[in-house]
Amino acid sequence: MKERPKIDLGMTGYDELFMNDQERAENRLPKIYDIPLSEIDDFPDHPFQVRLDEDMDQLVESVKERGIITPITLRKKNDGRYEIVSGHRRRKACELAGLKNIPAEIKELTRDEAIILMVESNLQRSVILPSEKAFSYKMRLEAMKRQGQRTDLTSSPLAPKSPGGRSNEELGEQVGESKDQVRRYIRLTYLVPEILQMVDDGKIALRPAVELSYLNDIEQMDLVEAMDLAMATPSHAQAIKMRSFSGEGKLTPEVIESIMCEEKPNQKEKINIRYEDAKRYIPSSVPYDKTGEFILKALEYYHRHLERQRDDAR
């Protein structure tokens, strides 16, 4: 006997049969709860930093005046506590503002679904450090591979994922990067913290950093010492050379020092400014990769200011 097709009335439960249209609409809205901060834990291995900077100061003042406008997203843990999926900065702002509770939406998510949503929500930040992209891309890619399916938690439910080799490409499409760029950022997770910090500070560019990520930890620490002595960082060509020597098992501290002593074509023209020192003078709206352009424009403006001062003094 042929089964009758099921009729989808677009309802989530039998109770909706007895509701009017307004009640049904309200029933489908996300439920917002007031959760004590003391019951909320950080997301495990959260790759994004919560910076106590000017933006945080402004957020704290906003919370004091208007409270939390956008609820955070939580996931219930097996021990009855909660972990943040989205909203680490808002949670910290509430702490600094002296609040005890925070409005939150509680979602039923698997670990991998939570990872994907966590990364997706944090990639909306105006400034994202290379290290944050590196670890978040790696976490999200691993989650996609474990799922065996592609998840887009902001639109459609689960959809079949293409064969494994396309994972990098799919992630690139989701975050607006090429698959090769995704691969480059994930390579940064193999850097020792000292070198990774230099990448975040803008002292080492992405391409040479990727080459250096193929050095083992001992070779990387030898390089850190050599950079301190030379007061310089390796160029892309020098990093490629170090990787080649490392692959042959010949990258000794002496070889690293010899490579670092080679004069780079642009060495005399290069000026290093720590991003941490400069960022307090740079508006939060300026993306990280536009920092150099902003500094040049600021110098140009200051130069014109000095010229006007000299003209007025004549």
Salt bridges, closest charged atoms under 4 A:
GLU16 OE1 - ARG28 NH2 2.84
ASP21 OD1 - ARG24 NH1 3.07
ASP41 OD2 - LYS77 NZ 2.64
ASP41 OD1 - ARG81 NH2 2.70
ASP42 OD1 - HIS88 NE2 3.97
ASP42 OD1 - ARG91 NH2 2.10
GLU61 OE2 - LYS64 NZ 3.88
GLU65 OE1 - ARG66 NH1 3.41
ASP79 OD2 - LYS77 NZ 3.95
GLU83 OE2 - ARG75 NH1 3.06
GLU83 OE2 - ARG111 NH2 2.94
GLU95 OE2 - ARG91 NE 3.55
GLU95 OE1 - LYS92 NZ 3.53
ASP112 OD1 - ARG146 NH2 2.58
GLU120 OE1 - ARG140 NH2 3.62
GLU132 OE2 - ARG51 NH2 2.87
GLU169 OE1 - ARG166 NH1 3.46
GLU173 OE1 - ARG150 NH2 3.70
GLU177 OE2 - LYS133 NZ 2.96
ASP201 OD2 - ARG274 NH1 3.40
GLU211 OE1 - ARG243 NH1 3.14
GLU248 OE1 - LYS250 NZ 3.84
GLU262 OE2 - LYS241 NZ 3.07
GLU263 OE2 - LYS268 NZ 3.90
GLU276 OE1 - LYS279 NZ 3.30
ASP277 OD2 - ARG274 NE 3.45
GLU293 OE2 - LYS297 NZ 3.44
GLU300 OE2 - ARG304 NH1 3.15
GLU307 OE2 - HIS303 NE2 3.11
ASP311 OD1 - ARG314 NH1 3.39
